[in-house]
Amino acid sequence: MSHLINEILLRLAKLVAAGIVGAILYAVALVFLQISPSFEVAALCWISAGVALLLVESSPL
């Protein structure tokens, strides 16, 4: 049972990490790239942060 709880907590931590990285990407896009704020930009930043975390996590090295 503890393995299941650990797995759930690990997946939630990855989701939170993707949210934080996505928020940073969103802030960079708004401030430096002068993009108007919208839900689409926020969703794309969150998705790209999730993909980046998956790529870093499953590195072949």
Z-matrix of the N, CA and C atoms (Angstrom, degrees):
N
C 1 1.441
C 2 1.524 1 111.57
N 3 1.338 2 116.65 1 -35.35
C 4 1.466 3 119.13 2 -178.86
C 5 1.528 4 111.17 3 -68.59
N 6 1.349 5 117.61 4 -28.17
C 7 1.458 6 120.17 5 177.56
C 8 1.534 7 110.38 6 -67.00
N 9 1.310 8 116.20 7 -37.25
C 10 1.463 9 120.47 8 178.07
C 11 1.521 10 110.96 9 -65.77
N 12 1.314 11 117.39 10 -42.43
C 13 1.466 12 121.36 11 178.99
C 14 1.524 13 110.10 12 -65.43
N 15 1.327 14 116.86 13 -41.72
C 16 1.464 15 120.44 14 177.95
C 17 1.528 16 111.17 15 -62.57
N 18 1.314 17 117.28 16 -40.19
C 19 1.464 18 121.41 17 179.44
C 20 1.528 19 110.63 18 -66.11
N 21 1.327 20 116.94 19 -41.50
C 22 1.467 21 120.65 20 177.99
C 23 1.523 22 110.29 21 -63.52
N 24 1.325 23 117.24 22 -44.32
C 25 1.464 24 120.72 23 179.25
C 26 1.520 25 111.84 24 -65.08
N 27 1.324 26 117.23 25 -36.42
C 28 1.465 27 120.57 26 177.49
C 29 1.522 28 110.82 27 -65.20
N 30 1.316 29 117.49 28 -42.61
C 31 1.465 30 120.60 29 178.97
C 32 1.527 31 111.29 30 -67.13
N 33 1.317 32 117.94 31 -37.34
C 34 1.461 33 120.86 32 176.35
C 35 1.527 34 111.21 33 -66.99
N 36 1.323 35 117.07 34 -37.27
C 37 1.463 36 120.49 35 177.85
C 38 1.528 37 110.82 36 -64.62
N 39 1.321 38 117.10 37 -38.27
C 40 1.460 39 120.47 38 177.23
C 41 1.526 40 111.01 39 -65.63
N 42 1.325 41 116.84 40 -38.00
C 43 1.456 42 121.33 41 178.17
C 44 1.531 43 110.91 42 -65.53
N 45 1.326 44 116.07 43 -41.87
C 46 1.465 45 120.17 44 177.83
C 47 1.521 46 110.48 45 -66.04
N 48 1.339 47 117.24 46 -41.60
C 49 1.460 48 120.49 47 178.55
C 50 1.527 49 111.09 48 -62.67
N 51 1.320 50 117.46 49 -40.85
C 52 1.463 51 120.78 50 177.10
C 53 1.524 52 110.53 51 -64.44
N 54 1.323 53 117.26 52 -36.21
C 55 1.459 54 121.00 53 177.02
C 56 1.511 55 112.34 54 -65.07
N 57 1.324 56 116.55 55 -40.92
C 58 1.466 57 120.29 56 179.45
C 59 1.521 58 110.86 57 -67.81
N 60 1.322 59 116.83 58 -46.46
C 61 1.471 60 120.04 59 178.55
C 62 1.526 61 110.21 60 -64.47
N 63 1.313 62 117.53 61 -38.69
C 64 1.461 63 121.02 62 177.05
C 65 1.517 64 112.23 63 -63.49
N 66 1.332 65 117.17 64 -38.99
C 67 1.462 66 120.63 65 177.28
C 68 1.521 67 111.44 66 -65.31
N 69 1.322 68 116.48 67 -37.78
C 70 1.468 69 119.88 68 176.83
C 71 1.521 70 110.28 69 -65.89
N 72 1.337 71 117.05 70 -43.66
C 73 1.468 72 120.08 71 177.06
C 74 1.521 73 111.68 72 -62.21
N 75 1.327 74 116.69 73 -38.62
C 76 1.465 75 121.68 74 178.92
C 77 1.529 76 110.58 75 -64.29
N 78 1.329 77 116.32 76 -43.25
C 79 1.465 78 120.25 77 178.53
C 80 1.523 79 111.03 78 -64.48
N 81 1.324 80 117.17 79 -41.08
C 82 1.465 81 120.58 80 178.00
C 83 1.521 82 110.49 81 -64.01
N 84 1.322 83 116.75 82 -41.48
C 85 1.466 84 120.33 83 179.73
C 86 1.524 85 111.33 84 -64.34
N 87 1.325 86 117.19 85 -38.18
C 88 1.462 87 120.04 86 -179.08
C 89 1.521 88 112.26 87 -74.38
N 90 1.325 89 117.19 88 -41.03
C 91 1.466 90 120.33 89 -173.87
C 92 1.520 91 111.75 90 -81.96
N 93 1.319 92 117.42 91 -52.24
C 94 1.459 93 119.89 92 -172.06
C 95 1.526 94 113.25 93 -87.81
N 96 1.315 95 117.60 94 -34.25
C 97 1.463 96 119.98 95 -177.58
C 98 1.524 97 112.91 96 -94.06
N 99 1.334 98 116.34 97 -5.86
C 100 1.472 99 122.51 98 177.62
C 101 1.533 100 112.39 99 56.67
N 102 1.327 101 117.01 100 40.45
C 103 1.459 102 122.11 101 177.44
C 104 1.522 103 108.17 102 -87.42
N 105 1.314 104 116.62 103 138.11
C 106 1.461 105 119.31 104 179.11
C 107 1.528 106 109.88 105 -70.35
N 108 1.328 107 117.89 106 138.85
C 109 1.466 108 120.64 107 -176.84
C 110 1.526 109 111.89 108 -69.22
N 111 1.319 110 114.77 109 134.16
C 112 1.460 111 120.64 110 176.90
C 113 1.524 112 108.53 111 -155.07
N 114 1.320 113 114.80 112 165.81
C 115 1.461 114 119.61 113 178.28
C 116 1.524 115 110.46 114 -65.99
N 117 1.327 116 117.28 115 -35.18
C 118 1.461 117 120.95 116 -178.91
C 119 1.523 118 111.32 117 -62.36
N 120 1.325 119 117.11 118 -43.12
C 121 1.464 120 120.74 119 178.52
C 122 1.530 121 109.95 120 -64.95
N 123 1.334 122 117.21 121 -42.42
C 124 1.463 123 120.41 122 179.23
C 125 1.529 124 111.17 123 -62.97
N 126 1.326 125 116.91 124 -42.87
C 127 1.463 126 120.53 125 179.58
C 128 1.524 127 111.28 126 -65.56
N 129 1.323 128 117.07 127 -40.89
C 130 1.460 129 119.79 128 178.76
C 131 1.530 130 111.46 129 -65.87
N 132 1.318 131 117.52 130 -37.54
C 133 1.466 132 120.27 131 177.07
C 134 1.520 133 111.03 132 -65.45
N 135 1.341 134 116.96 133 -41.41
C 136 1.462 135 120.49 134 -179.86
C 137 1.523 136 110.96 135 -66.85
N 138 1.328 137 117.10 136 -41.55
C 139 1.464 138 121.17 137 178.99
C 140 1.526 139 110.86 138 -65.63
N 141 1.321 140 116.77 139 -44.02
C 142 1.469 141 119.34 140 -179.94
C 143 1.524 142 111.22 141 -66.23
N 144 1.322 143 118.04 142 -34.09
C 145 1.460 144 120.39 143 176.21
C 146 1.526 145 110.76 144 -67.02
N 147 1.326 146 116.98 145 -39.46
C 148 1.468 147 120.27 146 177.25
C 149 1.515 148 112.14 147 -64.16
N 150 1.317 149 116.66 148 -41.35
C 151 1.462 150 120.72 149 178.28
C 152 1.526 151 110.20 150 -66.32
N 153 1.319 152 116.84 151 -40.73
C 154 1.471 153 119.91 152 178.76
C 155 1.530 154 110.78 153 -62.88
N 156 1.325 155 117.00 154 -41.30
C 157 1.461 156 119.17 155 177.68
C 158 1.523 157 111.87 156 -65.02
N 159 1.323 158 117.41 157 -37.72
C 160 1.467 159 120.08 158 176.42
C 161 1.524 160 111.90 159 -65.02
N 162 1.329 161 116.35 160 -39.23
C 163 1.460 162 119.44 161 178.83
C 164 1.533 163 111.43 162 -67.05
N 165 1.305 164 117.50 163 -40.34
C 166 1.470 165 120.60 164 178.73
C 167 1.527 166 110.15 165 -68.03
N 168 1.325 167 116.11 166 -38.70
C 169 1.465 168 120.43 167 -177.80
C 170 1.520 169 112.21 168 -67.22
N 171 1.326 170 117.94 169 -39.01
C 172 1.451 171 121.23 170 -175.19
C 173 1.521 172 112.26 171 -104.38
N 174 1.332 173 115.47 172 41.60
C 175 1.460 174 120.69 173 -179.87
C 176 1.533 175 109.87 174 -67.97
N 177 1.325 176 117.08 175 138.46
C 178 1.470 177 119.17 176 -179.56
C 179 1.532 178 113.33 177 -75.02
N 180 1.311 179 117.85 178 -6.45
C 181 1.464 180 120.63 179 -177.93
C 182 1.494 181 112.24 180 -80.72
